[in-house]
Structures are given as C-alpha cells and as structure tokens.
C-alpha cells in the first residue's frame, strides 16, 4: 500500500517510488559507486543500474568513471536532481504524516531511529554486534 501511495504522489514529477528511494540514498552524501548504492537499496544491481541510466538521461543523476577503479562507476545527484528530490520529499509529506498520525512524536522519532538501525544492519558492509544476533537465537 505504501509503495502504491508513493508512486501516486511522485507520478506528477515523473518519478517512481523506487527512483525516489535511489535519489534519497544519493541525497545522503556525495557520490558513491553503483555497487555501494545497490547494497543500500532494496533492488538488485541491474535494476539500480537501469534506474541510474534513466535518471541520468533526465539530468537528475550523473555517472562517471571511478577515479581509481576503471571498472566502477560513481553516481551522484545533479543540481537539478537535488531540486527534484526536494520537491519529491515535499510531495511525500502527507504520506509520512498519515503513517505516524496515531503515534506520539516520541514514538514516531523512535520508529525512524529503529528503521534506520534496521536498514543499516542489512548493509553487507556493516558489522552487527554478536549480542544482537545472540538474542535472536535464544528466542
């Protein structure tokens, strides 16, 4: 349901919910390799590449060769892409608002914190403390 609502909110801007997530990852910092981006996305590398090619064609993303690894490509939002992401973020305000409407602001902040931790724990480059995995095995 969230995906469909997000697609509908972003459609007037010509961007899908998946493309929004890709742009959100790129908005978090500077350029990153396509492989790093794919590791931070809920999509496989070939889908991420296809989205990057499409967004690059629309001037929202730029891709360049990695400065030290000729096989790798770096991706980053362009100025136009950063502006578009700002518009998309505003377009998603009502969805985010409805998602947490029944929660206290403390609970909503805690939920965001937990979701970030959860997402980071799925990053293949992150290290999950043994105490976390031990707790799951005991239940």
VEXGUDREN-801015 format. One record per residue (C-alpha): x, y, z; residue number from 1. Coordinates in pm, 1 decimal. Example, Ala and Ser with C-alpha at 12.3 -4.5 7.8 and 13.67 -1.06 7.14 Angstrom:
# VEXGUDREN-801015
<rec x="1230.0" y="-450.0" z="780.0" nr="1"/>
<rec x="1367.0" y="-106.0" z="714.0" nr="2"/>
# end
This chain:
# VEXGUDREN-801015
<rec x="0.0" y="0.0" z="0.0" nr="1"/>
<rec x="279.4" y="244.6" z="90.6" nr="2"/>
<rec x="451.9" y="175.9" z="-241.2" nr="3"/>
<rec x="133.7" y="243.7" z="-441.0" nr="4"/>
<rec x="61.3" y="563.9" z="-249.7" nr="5"/>
<rec x="418.7" y="681.2" z="-301.4" nr="6"/>
<rec x="405.4" y="601.7" z="-673.2" nr="7"/>
<rec x="85.3" y="807.2" z="-699.1" nr="8"/>
<rec x="237.6" y="1100.8" z="-508.4" nr="9"/>
<rec x="552.9" y="1103.0" z="-723.0" nr="10"/>
<rec x="387.0" y="1035.9" z="-1060.7" nr="11"/>
<rec x="323.6" y="1407.9" z="-1135.0" nr="12"/>
<rec x="701.2" y="1455.5" z="-1106.4" nr="13"/>
<rec x="777.4" y="1166.4" z="-1342.1" nr="14"/>
<rec x="948.2" y="960.6" z="-1071.9" nr="15"/>
<rec x="855.7" y="624.4" z="-920.2" nr="16"/>
<rec x="878.0" y="528.4" z="-554.0" nr="17"/>
<rec x="1183.0" y="311.9" z="-631.1" nr="18"/>
<rec x="1353.9" y="600.7" z="-808.0" nr="19"/>
<rec x="1273.7" y="821.5" z="-508.0" nr="20"/>
<rec x="1447.4" y="572.2" z="-277.8" nr="21"/>
<rec x="1752.4" y="573.1" z="-507.0" nr="22"/>
<rec x="1758.1" y="953.5" z="-506.4" nr="23"/>
<rec x="1718.5" y="954.0" z="-127.3" nr="24"/>
<rec x="2025.1" y="731.6" z="-91.5" nr="25"/>
<rec x="2222.8" y="965.6" z="-317.6" nr="26"/>
<rec x="2099.3" y="1270.7" z="-126.7" nr="27"/>
<rec x="2255.5" y="1139.0" z="194.2" nr="28"/>
<rec x="2604.9" y="1226.2" z="85.9" nr="29"/>
<rec x="2840.0" y="1262.2" z="-202.8" nr="30"/>
<rec x="2892.2" y="1034.0" z="-495.9" nr="31"/>
<rec x="2901.9" y="660.0" z="-440.8" nr="32"/>
<rec x="2972.3" y="364.0" z="-659.7" nr="33"/>
<rec x="2683.8" y="186.8" z="-823.8" nr="34"/>
<rec x="2778.1" y="-120.6" z="-618.1" nr="35"/>
<rec x="2757.7" y="76.1" z="-290.5" nr="36"/>
<rec x="2425.2" y="219.2" z="-398.9" nr="37"/>
<rec x="2288.9" y="-125.6" z="-486.7" nr="38"/>
<rec x="2394.1" y="-250.9" z="-141.5" nr="39"/>
<rec x="2186.6" y="25.5" z="18.2" nr="40"/>
<rec x="1879.6" y="-33.2" z="-196.4" nr="41"/>
<rec x="1600.9" y="-290.6" z="-187.8" nr="42"/>
<rec x="1675.2" y="-360.6" z="-556.9" nr="43"/>
<rec x="1925.2" y="-578.0" z="-737.5" nr="44"/>
<rec x="2229.9" y="-418.9" z="-908.4" nr="45"/>
<rec x="2088.2" y="-447.3" z="-1261.0" nr="46"/>
<rec x="1768.4" y="-266.7" z="-1156.2" nr="47"/>
<rec x="1971.5" y="3.6" z="-982.1" nr="48"/>
<rec x="2181.6" y="46.5" z="-1296.6" nr="49"/>
<rec x="1869.9" y="74.8" z="-1513.7" nr="50"/>
<rec x="1722.6" y="339.0" z="-1282.2" nr="51"/>
<rec x="2051.8" y="532.6" z="-1285.4" nr="52"/>
<rec x="2064.1" y="527.7" z="-1665.5" nr="53"/>
<rec x="1704.8" y="653.6" z="-1682.1" nr="54"/>
<rec x="1761.7" y="927.9" z="-1422.6" nr="55"/>
<rec x="2087.7" y="1025.9" z="-1590.2" nr="56"/>
<rec x="1901.8" y="1066.2" z="-1918.9" nr="57"/>
<rec x="1663.1" y="1305.3" z="-1745.1" nr="58"/>
<rec x="1950.2" y="1508.2" z="-1599.9" nr="59"/>
<rec x="1878.3" y="1411.0" z="-1238.6" nr="60"/>
<rec x="2184.9" y="1192.1" z="-1185.2" nr="61"/>
<rec x="2535.7" y="1198.4" z="-1323.1" nr="62"/>
<rec x="2755.6" y="890.8" z="-1356.0" nr="63"/>
<rec x="3130.4" y="898.2" z="-1401.1" nr="64"/>
<rec x="3414.9" y="652.1" z="-1400.7" nr="65"/>
<rec x="3562.4" y="585.8" z="-1057.1" nr="66"/>
<rec x="3891.8" y="778.6" z="-1022.0" nr="67"/>
<rec x="4096.0" y="469.6" z="-925.3" nr="68"/>
<rec x="3887.6" y="171.3" z="-1041.3" nr="69"/>
<rec x="3821.9" y="191.1" z="-1414.1" nr="70"/>
<rec x="3554.1" y="-78.9" z="-1390.6" nr="71"/>
<rec x="3343.6" y="105.3" z="-1132.5" nr="72"/>
<rec x="3101.0" y="389.7" z="-1195.2" nr="73"/>
<rec x="3027.3" y="668.5" z="-947.7" nr="74"/>
<rec x="2677.1" y="815.1" z="-922.4" nr="75"/>
<rec x="2559.1" y="1144.8" z="-771.3" nr="76"/>
<rec x="2259.4" y="1374.0" z="-788.8" nr="77"/>
<rec x="2295.2" y="1676.0" z="-1014.8" nr="78"/>
<rec x="2176.9" y="2021.2" z="-904.7" nr="79"/>
<rec x="1854.2" y="1954.2" z="-1093.1" nr="80"/>
<rec x="1831.1" y="1616.1" z="-919.6" nr="81"/>
<rec x="1873.1" y="1772.4" z="-575.0" nr="82"/>
<rec x="1596.6" y="2023.4" z="-651.8" nr="83"/>
<rec x="1371.8" y="1746.0" z="-781.8" nr="84"/>
<rec x="1441.7" y="1539.6" z="-469.6" nr="85"/>
<rec x="1333.4" y="1838.5" z="-256.1" nr="86"/>
<rec x="1005.1" y="1851.5" z="-448.8" nr="87"/>
<rec x="956.8" y="1477.9" z="-408.6" nr="88"/>
<rec x="1028.4" y="1495.5" z="-35.3" nr="89"/>
<rec x="754.7" y="1759.9" z="-1.2" nr="90"/>
<rec x="519.6" y="1550.6" z="-216.0" nr="91"/>
<rec x="564.4" y="1262.6" z="28.8" nr="92"/>
<rec x="488.7" y="1474.4" z="337.8" nr="93"/>
<rec x="123.9" y="1369.7" z="353.9" nr="94"/>
<rec x="212.1" y="1000.1" z="327.0" nr="95"/>
<rec x="469.9" y="1024.2" z="604.9" nr="96"/>
<rec x="222.6" y="1227.6" z="811.2" nr="97"/>
<rec x="-53.1" y="967.7" z="776.6" nr="98"/>
<rec x="192.0" y="688.1" z="859.8" nr="99"/>
<rec x="266.7" y="834.8" z="1202.4" nr="100"/>
<rec x="-58.1" y="1023.0" z="1271.3" nr="101"/>
<rec x="-165.0" y="791.0" z="1552.8" nr="102"/>
<rec x="177.4" y="795.3" z="1722.5" nr="103"/>
<rec x="322.4" y="1036.2" z="1972.9" nr="104"/>
<rec x="613.3" y="1238.7" z="1838.0" nr="105"/>
<rec x="847.3" y="1039.6" z="2066.6" nr="106"/>
<rec x="718.0" y="711.4" z="1921.8" nr="107"/>
<rec x="749.5" y="845.1" z="1565.4" nr="108"/>
<rec x="1110.5" y="952.2" z="1629.6" nr="109"/>
<rec x="1187.3" y="613.3" z="1785.9" nr="110"/>
<rec x="1033.2" y="436.3" z="1486.1" nr="111"/>
<rec x="1252.2" y="633.8" z="1244.8" nr="112"/>
<rec x="1558.7" y="557.6" z="1457.7" nr="113"/>
<rec x="1476.1" y="185.4" z="1465.4" nr="114"/>
<rec x="1412.9" y="173.9" z="1090.7" nr="115"/>
<rec x="1747.9" y="342.3" z="1025.6" nr="116"/>
<rec x="1921.9" y="90.0" z="1250.8" nr="117"/>
<rec x="1741.0" y="-194.5" z="1077.9" nr="118"/>
<rec x="1836.3" y="-65.0" z="732.9" nr="119"/>
<rec x="2198.7" y="-12.4" z="834.1" nr="120"/>
<rec x="2214.1" y="-365.3" z="976.6" nr="121"/>
<rec x="2120.2" y="-502.5" z="633.6" nr="122"/>
<rec x="2416.3" y="-323.8" z="473.2" nr="123"/>
<rec x="2662.4" y="-603.3" z="385.9" nr="124"/>
<rec x="2948.5" y="-375.5" z="491.3" nr="125"/>
<rec x="2811.8" y="-314.1" z="841.8" nr="126"/>
<rec x="2911.8" y="-512.7" z="1146.1" nr="127"/>
<rec x="2627.6" y="-634.4" z="1366.3" nr="128"/>
<rec x="2729.4" y="-683.3" z="1729.7" nr="129"/>
<rec x="2725.0" y="-1050.1" z="1836.5" nr="130"/>
<rec x="2495.1" y="-962.0" z="2127.8" nr="131"/>
<rec x="2222.6" y="-869.9" z="1880.5" nr="132"/>
<rec x="2239.5" y="-1199.1" z="1692.9" nr="133"/>
<rec x="2270.0" y="-1397.9" z="2017.2" nr="134"/>
<rec x="1940.2" y="-1250.2" z="2140.7" nr="135"/>
<rec x="1758.9" y="-1374.3" z="1831.3" nr="136"/>
<rec x="1898.9" y="-1725.6" z="1857.8" nr="137"/>
<rec x="1770.0" y="-1764.4" z="2215.3" nr="138"/>
<rec x="1407.6" y="-1688.2" z="2130.5" nr="139"/>
# end
